[in-house]
């Protein structure tokens, strides 16, 4: 059994976060390896592990580190496979590690999840592998069902202990947990059309500058996409209809500023990988970055740096290139010499 996922820890003290990852990977029956190597203290060891693991067929890397967390970035510098970053709270609430992981230069993206969220890091890695493996997708669906059921159990326990005189609960019929039904995309005339690989969703017209940078690199990498500017806050029914229409794409790229509800709405409605691009609408984009990345267990968003639409496109290409040799070669060429990529 060869590992599909390599987990690298910057320090053995990060293992308590890695345990969350291992629990998810065991549930999803995904083979993994785990090593301890510091980007700063054992530079050559990290490089050798990444290069050799890539050669041996590892499909996704997870870098778990705190403080000046350069480990995920160093992994990304030495592989063309997707890298998931899990920042660890050692000092400053983990914000230092979050910035070090997410704010990577082009073209070396790290799909950063929330601080200490080893579980979401593993689930995102599984979703990436699930792009190309239906069995993994089915196991992810089952895991998501368990999260849903846990919320229902927690609610029942909570409301069962409420004894207020004015507590007057409404009777609400909850939706059943059902397997998603996939539909072919249709043109207005009703004819089938080619399904794009990626759906790009800017939350508003003010996000279009970054969205255009994303689609420019998707075009250059030869990745088909659909783009629709739509807000789940202003047009919730239209947003849900679009998500249903797009449920056969391989992954989503959501681009949004402010409180970044777009990414949260996408992960609520899809089990596919979601890449988030925070936009600097206010607070330099810090509000959007924190809103995107710090998702609860079971709904990860692989967040790239503020305004870095180019890295979102490269990350999408790395995910899709696992089973696409032509795309894999384009990613290698881009990462080896981005200045003359054509």
C-alpha positions in Angstrom: 0.0 0.0 0.0 1.6 3.3 -1.2 0.7 6.5 0.6 -1.3 9.1 -1.4 -0.8 11.8 1.3 2.4 12.9 3.0 2.1 14.8 6.3 5.1 16.8 7.3 5.3 18.3 10.8 7.6 21.2 11.6 8.1 19.9 15.1 7.0 16.8 17.1 5.0 19.2 19.3 2.6 19.7 16.3 1.5 16.0 16.6 -1.5 16.9 18.6 -2.8 18.8 15.5 -1.7 16.0 13.2 -3.7 13.5 15.2 -6.9 15.3 14.0 -5.7 14.6 10.4 -4.9 11.0 11.1 -8.3 10.4 12.5 -10.0 11.7 9.3 -7.7 9.8 7.0 -8.3 6.6 8.9 -12.1 7.1 8.6 -11.7 7.7 4.9 -9.4 4.8 4.4 -6.7 6.8 2.7 -3.0 5.7 3.0 -0.6 8.3 4.4 2.9 8.8 5.7 4.0 11.2 8.4 7.4 12.7 9.0 9.0 15.5 11.2 11.2 17.9 9.4 11.9 21.6 10.0 12.0 24.1 7.1 14.7 26.0 8.9 16.6 23.4 11.0 16.6 20.5 8.5 16.2 22.2 5.1 17.8 19.4 3.1 15.7 16.8 4.8 12.4 18.6 3.9 13.6 19.0 0.3 14.6 15.3 0.0 11.3 14.0 1.5 9.2 16.2 -0.8 11.1 15.3 -4.0 11.3 11.6 -3.3 7.6 11.4 -2.2 6.5 13.2 -5.4 8.5 10.7 -7.4 7.0 7.8 -5.6 3.4 8.9 -6.3 2.3 11.0 -3.3 -0.6 13.1 -4.6 -1.2 15.6 -1.8 1.1 17.1 0.9 0.0 18.4 4.2 2.3 20.8 6.0 1.6 21.4 9.7 3.6 24.1 11.5 3.5 27.0 13.9 5.4 30.2 14.5 7.2 31.4 11.3 5.5 28.5 9.4 7.6 28.3 6.3 7.2 24.5 6.0 4.1 24.4 3.7 5.7 27.0 1.5 9.0 25.1 1.3 7.0 22.0 0.3 5.2 24.0 -2.4 8.6 25.2 -3.7 9.8 21.6 -4.3 6.7 19.8 -5.8 4.1 20.3 -8.5 1.5 18.5 -6.3 -1.1 20.4 -4.2 0.0 21.4 -0.7 -2.4 21.9 2.2 -1.2 24.1 5.0 -2.3 23.8 8.6 -1.1 26.7 10.8 -0.6 25.9 14.5 -1.3 28.2 17.4 2.1 28.4 19.3 2.2 32.2 19.7 0.0 35.2 18.7 -3.0 32.9 18.4 -1.5 31.2 15.3 -1.9 34.3 13.2 1.8 34.4 12.5 1.6 30.8 11.1 -1.6 31.6 9.2 0.1 34.5 7.3 3.3 32.5 6.6 1.2 29.7 5.1 -1.3 31.6 3.1 0.6 34.6 1.8 2.7 32.7 -0.7 4.2 34.3 -3.8 3.1 33.3 -7.3 3.3 30.5 -8.5 3.7 28.5 -5.2 0.3 28.3 -3.7 -0.6 26.7 -0.3 -4.2 25.7 0.3 -4.4 27.0 3.9 -7.1 25.9 6.3 -7.9 27.2 9.7 -5.6 27.5 12.7 -5.2 24.1 14.4 -7.6 22.5 11.9 -5.8 19.3 11.2 -9.1 17.6 10.5 -10.0 20.1 7.8 -6.6 19.8 6.3 -7.0 16.1 5.9 -10.6 16.4 4.6 -9.4 18.9 2.0 -6.6 16.5 0.9 -9.2 13.8 0.6 -11.5 16.0 -1.5 -8.5 16.7 -3.8 -7.9 13.0 -4.2 -11.7 12.5 -4.6 -11.6 14.6 -7.8 -10.2 11.5 -9.5 -11.7 8.7 -7.3 -15.4 8.1 -6.9 -14.9 5.7 -3.9 -13.2 8.5 -2.0 -16.0 10.9 -2.9 -18.6 8.4 -1.5 -16.7 8.1 1.7 -16.5 11.9 2.1 -20.3 12.0 1.6 -20.7 9.6 4.4 -18.4 11.6 6.6 -20.3 14.8 5.9 -23.6 13.0 6.8 -22.0 12.2 10.2 -21.3 15.9 10.8 -24.9 16.7 9.9 -26.2 14.1 12.3 -23.9 15.3 15.1 -25.4 18.8 14.8 -28.9 17.3 15.1 -27.9 15.3 18.2 -26.4 18.4 19.8 -29.5 20.4 19.2 -31.8 17.7 20.7 -29.6 17.5 23.8 -29.5 21.3 24.1 -33.3 22.0 23.7 -34.2 19.1 25.9 -32.6 20.9 28.8 -34.5 24.2 28.3 -37.2 24.7 31.0 -38.1 28.4 30.5 -41.8 29.3 31.1 -41.9 31.1 27.7 -40.0 28.6 25.7 -42.3 27.9 22.7 -40.7 25.9 20.0 -42.1 25.8 16.5 -42.6 22.5 14.8 -40.1 22.5 11.9 -39.8 19.7 9.4 -36.1 19.2 8.7 -34.8 18.2 5.3 -33.8 14.5 4.9 -30.1 13.6 4.3 -30.1 12.6 0.6 -27.4 11.6 -1.8 -26.8 14.5 -4.3 -28.2 13.9 -7.8 -26.0 15.1 -10.5 -27.4 16.7 -13.7 -25.7 17.4 -17.0 -25.3 21.1 -17.9 -27.8 22.3 -20.4 -27.8 25.2 -22.8 -30.9 27.4 -23.1 -32.1 25.2 -25.9 -31.8 22.1 -23.7 -28.8 20.5 -25.4 -26.0 19.0 -23.4 -22.7 21.0 -23.4 -19.2 20.4 -22.2 -18.9 20.4 -18.5 -16.2 22.9 -17.3 -13.6 21.7 -15.0 -13.8 24.7 -12.6 -16.6 27.1 -11.5 -15.3 30.6 -10.6 -17.6 32.6 -8.4 -16.9 36.2 -7.6 -19.2 37.6 -4.9 -19.6 41.0 -6.6 -18.4 43.2 -9.5 -15.8 44.7 -7.2 -14.1 41.3 -7.1 -13.7 41.1 -10.8 -10.2 42.5 -11.0 -8.9 39.5 -9.1 -11.4 37.1 -10.8 -10.0 38.2 -14.2 -6.4 37.4 -13.0 -7.6 34.0 -11.9 -9.3 33.2 -15.3 -6.3 34.6 -17.2 -4.1 31.9 -15.7 -6.8 29.2 -16.1 -6.9 30.1 -19.8 -3.1 29.9 -20.1 -3.1 26.6 -18.3 -5.8 25.2 -20.6 -8.4 24.7 -17.9 -12.0 25.1 -18.8 -14.2 27.1 -16.5 -17.5 28.8 -16.0 -17.7 32.2 -14.2 -20.8 33.8 -12.6 -20.9 36.9 -10.4 -23.4 36.0 -7.8 -23.9 36.8 -4.1 -25.4 34.2 -1.7 -26.5 37.1 0.5 -28.3 39.2 -2.1 -29.5 36.4 -4.3 -29.7 33.2 -2.2 -32.2 31.3 -4.4 -30.3 32.2 -7.5 -27.0 31.1 -5.8 -28.4 27.7 -4.9 -29.7 27.2 -8.4 -26.3 28.0 -9.8 -24.6 25.6 -7.4 -27.0 22.8 -8.5 -26.3 23.6 -12.1 -22.5 23.4 -11.5 -22.4 20.3 -9.4 -20.5 18.3 -11.9 -17.5 20.6 -12.0 -14.3 19.2 -10.5 -13.8 22.1 -8.0 -14.8 25.7 -7.2 -12.8 28.9 -6.9 -14.7 31.5 -4.7 -13.5 35.1 -4.7 -14.8 37.6 -2.2 -14.0 40.4 0.1 -15.4 41.7 3.4 -17.0 38.8 5.4 -16.5 36.4 2.5 -19.8 34.6 2.7 -19.3 33.2 -0.8 -16.9 30.5 0.2 -19.0 29.5 3.2 -22.1 29.2 0.9 -20.2 27.1 -1.6 -18.8 24.5 0.9 -22.3 24.3 2.5 -23.7 23.2 -0.9 -20.9 21.1 -2.3 -18.4 18.3 -1.3 -15.9 19.3 -4.0 -12.7 21.1 -3.2 -13.2 24.9 -2.7 -10.3 27.3 -3.2 -10.9 30.7 -1.6 -9.4 34.0 -2.7 -9.8 36.9 -0.2 -10.1 40.3 -1.7 -8.7 43.5 -0.1 -12.0 45.4 0.1 -11.5 46.6 3.7 -8.9 46.1 6.5 -6.4 45.1 3.7 -8.3 41.9 3.1 -7.7 40.6 6.7 -11.4 40.3 7.4 -12.0 38.2 4.2 -8.9 36.1 4.9 -10.0 35.2 8.4 -13.6 34.6 7.4 -12.5 32.2 4.6 -9.9 30.2 6.3 -11.3 29.6 9.8 -14.1 27.3 8.8 -15.6 24.8 11.3 -14.8 21.0 11.1 -16.1 19.3 8.0 -16.2 22.2 5.6 -12.7 23.2 4.6 -11.7 26.1 2.3 -8.3 26.0 0.8 -7.4 29.7 1.1 -4.7 31.4 -0.8 -3.2 34.9 -0.1 -5.1 38.1 -0.3 -5.8 39.1 -3.9 -3.7 36.2 -5.3 -6.0 35.0 -8.0 -3.0 33.6 -9.9 -2.1 31.2 -7.1 -5.8 30.0 -7.0 -5.5 29.1 -10.7 -2.1 27.3 -10.1 -3.6 25.4 -7.2 -6.5 24.3 -9.3 -4.1 23.1 -11.9 -2.1 21.2 -9.4 -5.3 19.4 -8.1 -6.5 18.6 -11.7 -3.0 17.6 -12.9 -2.8 14.6 -10.6 -4.5 12.5 -13.3 -3.8 14.8 -16.3 -0.3 14.4 -17.7 -0.6 17.4 -20.1 -1.8 19.7 -17.3 0.8 18.3 -14.9 3.6 19.2 -17.4 2.2 22.7 -17.8 2.3 23.2 -14.1 5.8 21.9 -13.9 6.8 24.4 -16.6 5.1 27.3 -15.0 6.6 26.6 -11.6 10.1 26.1 -13.0 10.1 29.3 -15.0 7.1 31.5 -14.5 8.6 34.4 -16.4 8.5 32.7 -19.7 5.5 30.6 -19.4 3.4 30.8 -22.6 
